[in-house]
Amino acid sequence: MRRGSVWTGLAIAFVGALILAEVVSGTGTPKAAQRRIAPALPATTLVAPAVTVAQLRGKPAIVHFWASWCGPCTVEAPELAHLAAALHGRARLVGVDWSDSHSGGAAFVAKHGWSFPNLEDPAGRTGGPWGITGLPSTFLLDVRGRIVARLTGPQTAAGLLGRLRSLSG
């Protein structure tokens, strides 16, 4: 009887831990981040053109923070290349190379064939106002430049396209 109680307790603790991990993982959007105007983007360009939050208004946008030293960013990189090709002007995609060297970022972009705008933030100053807690971090902006979702961890092109469709209607 006692052995069954221990296993039941462990199972309940495991399920609770999974729920807690989902809540704190940042895969959703915390209430504080819902519909707030996106903070400024870095001014230094890695892949032209330079982009500001004001220039992103009018269409949904994806702002993606990454770094060349980030293993999950490397796994996700082909998905972002596919996403950029699949957007067809329906939304904007902007990368931000965060807390990384210029040479590392430039090599990463070249290796993965990214041609969408990428900005660089080598000192990592932009991350605080955006709420970066880990990489990769992806933010979806509505047509008014407000953050409507924050996604932490590798994303897929299909998943991001689906989220964009929900913003459009």
Secondary structure as the mmCIF struct_conf table of DSSP 4:
data_model
#
loop_
_struct_conf.conf_type_id
_struct_conf.id
_struct_conf.beg_label_comp_id
_struct_conf.beg_label_asym_id
_struct_conf.beg_label_seq_id
_struct_conf.end_label_comp_id
_struct_conf.end_label_asym_id
_struct_conf.end_label_seq_id
HELX_RH_AL_P HELX_RH_AL_P1 ARG A 2 VAL A 24
TURN_TY1_P TURN_TY1_P1 SER A 25 GLY A 26
BEND BEND1 THR A 27 GLY A 28
HELX_RH_3T_P HELX_RH_3T_P1 LYS A 31 ALA A 33
TURN_TY1_P TURN_TY1_P2 GLN A 34 ARG A 35
STRN STRN1 ARG A 36 ILE A 37
HELX_LH_PP_P HELX_LH_PP_P1 ALA A 38 PRO A 42
BEND BEND2 ALA A 43 ALA A 43
STRN STRN2 THR A 44 VAL A 47
BEND BEND3 ALA A 48 PRO A 49
HELX_LH_PP_P HELX_LH_PP_P2 ALA A 50 ALA A 50
HELX_RH_AL_P HELX_RH_AL_P2 VAL A 53 LEU A 56
TURN_TY1_P TURN_TY1_P3 ARG A 57 GLY A 58
BEND BEND4 LYS A 59 LYS A 59
STRN STRN3 ALA A 61 TRP A 66
TURN_TY1_P TURN_TY1_P4 SER A 68 TRP A 69
HELX_RH_AL_P HELX_RH_AL_P3 GLY A 71 ALA A 86
TURN_TY1_P TURN_TY1_P5 HIS A 88 GLY A 89
BEND BEND5 ARG A 90 ALA A 91
STRN STRN4 ARG A 92 TRP A 98
BEND BEND6 SER A 99 SER A 99
HELX_RH_AL_P HELX_RH_AL_P4 HIS A 102 HIS A 112
TURN_TY1_P TURN_TY1_P6 GLY A 113 GLY A 113
BEND BEND7 PHE A 116 PHE A 116
STRN STRN5 ASN A 118 ASP A 121
TURN_TY1_P TURN_TY1_P7 PRO A 122 ALA A 123
BEND BEND8 THR A 126 THR A 126
HELX_RH_AL_P HELX_RH_AL_P5 GLY A 127 TRP A 130
TURN_TY1_P TURN_TY1_P8 GLY A 131 GLY A 131
BEND BEND9 GLY A 134 PRO A 136
STRN STRN6 SER A 137 LEU A 141
TURN_TY1_P TURN_TY1_P9 VAL A 143 ARG A 144
BEND BEND10 GLY A 145 GLY A 145
STRN STRN7 ARG A 146 THR A 152
BEND BEND11 GLY A 153 GLY A 153
HELX_RH_AL_P HELX_RH_AL_P6 ALA A 157 SER A 168
#
